Amino acid sequence: MAEICGEELQTDHIQFSWDFIDPWWPEESRKRIAARFRQAFTEHGVSIDCTFGGNAAYAFPHLLAPDKDQRGIAFEYFKRAADLTLELGSSVMGSPAGTYSVSDSKDPGRKEELYQEMIEALFSLADYGKSVGLTQIQIEATPLLNEEPHDIEGSLRLMKSLEGSAIPIRLLLDWGHALFKPLLGEEADMGVWMKTCGPYIGAMHLQQTDGLWDEHWDFTHPEGMLTAESIKKATHEGGLDDVYQYLEIVPRYEEFSENVLDGMKRTMDYLRS
Ligand SMILES: [Fe+2]
């Protein structure tokens, strides 16, 4: 993987997904595997800027789970992810924070109770992160009503609620999520997101989208609404030229590897053009 990133995709900065190393794996084995990944990326001149929850992690409701034991496990999981991050030589980790159950989502009092518990957990995670050498935590805004945060107002509320944490907690903005019209309507506008949440944005996920589904296409897809030019223009106008944007392409599981890699290469060439 390091060779693909460094030589074939010719990138020198990556965000490392927990899909490659599960933070739950037994500590000693996990450390050995992380050391091998770390060495390989170093050999290919690639910096692991940060680590992030992937598809496997996203399947769980984490800090907003209906069951208290599940929420406790989520906190422990994120602590292990902080450990993994340091093992990989990085000091920034991130993830979506959590999902309400359908029944909890219909009970405003219960939702608020869980929300406040999530805030407390994130403060505690920042305390733990600082103690092990983490420098930043990033929370991703997702395009689902039952998740926090999922819109501009909620993202701003979350970021303000987390001010004063032991290490900065920032927002990770995903193009496909921010432009998801069925949920956000008129607010599905990257300019508005950047203008409102700009100072809190720690990193971004780049994906091609049609604005109607959270597609995570590469940039060869003919129905995509984004162009390299429109991304650069919006980013510049939002004053976020210095913020790293990481490709987050999610092909179909059945897609042939050769096609996935070809699409990624062409995407990188296109975005660099
Ligand atoms: Fe994302």
Boltz pocket constraint, residues with backbone or C-beta under 6 A from the ligand:
constraints:
  - pocket:
      binder: B
      contacts: [[A, 140], [A, 174], [A, 205], [A, 248]]
      max_distance: 6.0
